[in-house]
Amino acid sequence: MIPRSARSSPLIRLLRYGKTSQPQVFGAIACSILNTVFDLAPPYLIGIAIDVVVNEENSLIAQFGIASITGQLAVLSLLTLLTGV
């Protein structure tokens, strides 16, 4: 006869086993989400840079009140630096 604990779902057993490590598990989940966001940021920033070059004063960044192209590119450079590219 197979013990009841061996018959339960592997996910349920994992959650029971990791109950004492919940802060580390939530920290790992948060780090994984942040890693995904930072991985997806460079292509998005490249798209915004193209938008600045093509649309100039009508770009996405200009809608936030930064009208000059130099200022928009400076903001974009700062965002790129913050994402660690």
Secondary structure, DSSP 8 states (H G I E B T S, - for coil): ---HHHHS-HHHHHHHHGGGGHHHHHHHHHHHHHHHHHHHHHHHHHHHHHHHHHHGGGSTGGGGT--SHHHHHHHHHHHHHHHT-
